[in-house]
Amino acid sequence: MKIVIAGAGAVGTHLAKLLSNEEQDIILLDSDQSRLDIINDNYNLMTWNGSTSSFNTLRDVGVSGADLYIAVTPFETRNITSCAIAKKLGAKKTMARIDNHEFLHPKNGKILKEIGVDNLIYPEDLAADEIAKSLAHNWASYWGELNDGKLLLIGVRLHNDNVLINHKLRDLPVKTHDFHVAAIKRNNTTIIPGGNDEILYDDTVYFITTPPFVQEVMELCGKKKRVIKRVFIIGGSRITMRFASRFHDKYHLKIIDIDREHCEELATLFPDCEIVHGDGRDVEVLKENDVDQYDAFLSLTGSSETNILTCMSAKEFGIPKTVADVENLQFVGQAENLNIGTIINKKILASSYIFKFLLDADDSTAKCLALADAEVAEMMVKKGAKITKAAVKDLRLPPGMTLAAVVRDKQVTLVSGNTVIQPGDFVVVFCLNGTISKIEKWFS
């Protein structure tokens, strides 16, 4: 596929790097050469200096032959204009990053399609969704859904009293295997495990399961689901505002922000929320605002370091559920090691959304980015594919991948060693980033 990404900001650059690992034809376009200079020769992509809303520039990069044009500059109107031009010049599909929920209204979406914008991406809305999901499933550190929710990917951090610790996967103390251990996050490393791999103290274990067995996985991990009614938020960021606008009637929200004028704005926008002017980094401010009486703590300031540290403080106050916005990708792995709860990152969420959107252009592969350094792929099995030649246990599959589930005739079943993959199946594969192109040959 030929993909043109307009905008070499945080989201565009991260997405371009990820897609370059998948052996796609990627062009990253930006008017600021210094941003493009950051991309080194280690990535399989082309950079182009030029205006994202210039007819001549878009013609020069060959947008007429693009399968997908993605405009993710920080400027909403520029992205929409850019997509409209790209579509008129021949791009098959377009996507624009926005920061205004008004564009999401169905009647407005119809107008956007008419001018050439096929799809929208709103990172703050994705983040609000992710937070709501983490509060609803608050016993897990990660909750992802595949195949319209028929298949679940659940990440849980295990502590020293858990029955799974110090057991190899083939010897887990369970009577039935209604789940599949797809990955283990240990320190800063993601492991795609085999039967001889052992679960250790403080590992984050990623389970693939189906909805009927969620309770079983929760109990096996020694976790309990809590009812969350009161949510304490540090930082009146755009994510906070989007979350408050969508969920203010579901939770009692207290928002603390260091900017007095912004607090006044928040109070006007959200009259049923408690708005407090203060420094959420100050432990005394947290005490004065009865932080220990809240069920969940969200740290959503513009500083990853602040969000990590304040969540650590919230844990010390005994708050059971914490969520941190960690936008520095280099901090994500370190933050996971600190046991600060759920971590959200708009770059990863946006990339995941766009990967799923690629399904419309290539119906053989659906992707859902689950971790900073791993991904889930739903691969369609072609007739005569190597993956169909024997039972899974006899296939000698390459390292760095595991087959988690099979979707056959709209029914989802977990993979075991005796499973025989058939042509026409969709197989859910968990693998490390950058390895999916090597794995695809098993399915085609």
Salt bridges, closest charged atoms under 4 A:
GLU22 OE1 - LYS367 NZ 3.49
ASP30 OD2 - ARG35 NH1 3.88
ASP67 OD1 - LYS92 NZ 3.24
ASP99 OD2 - ARG238 NH2 3.45
ASP118 OD2 - LYS87 NZ 2.86
GLU124 OE1 - ARG238 NH2 3.66
ASP125 OD1 - ARG242 NE 2.70
ASP125 OD1 - ARG246 NH1 2.97
ASP129 OD1 - ARG246 NH2 2.81
GLU130 OE1 - LYS133 NZ 3.59
ASP171 OD2 - ARG170 NE 3.85
ASP202 OD2 - ARG157 NH2 2.86
ASP202 OD1 - HIS159 ND1 3.91
ASP203 OD2 - ARG186 NH2 2.73
GLU265 OE1 - HIS262 ND1 3.15
ASP272 OD2 - HIS248 ND1 2.66
GLU274 OE2 - HIS252 NE2 2.77
GLU274 OE1 - LYS254 NZ 3.73
ASP279 OD1 - ARG281 NE 2.96
GLU284 OE2 - LYS287 NZ 3.71
GLU327 OE2 - LYS346 NZ 3.97
GLU327 OE1 - LYS347 NZ 3.50
GLU336 OE1 - LYS185 NZ 3.46
ASP373 OD1 - LYS185 NZ 3.46
ASP425 OD2 - ARG408 NH2 2.63
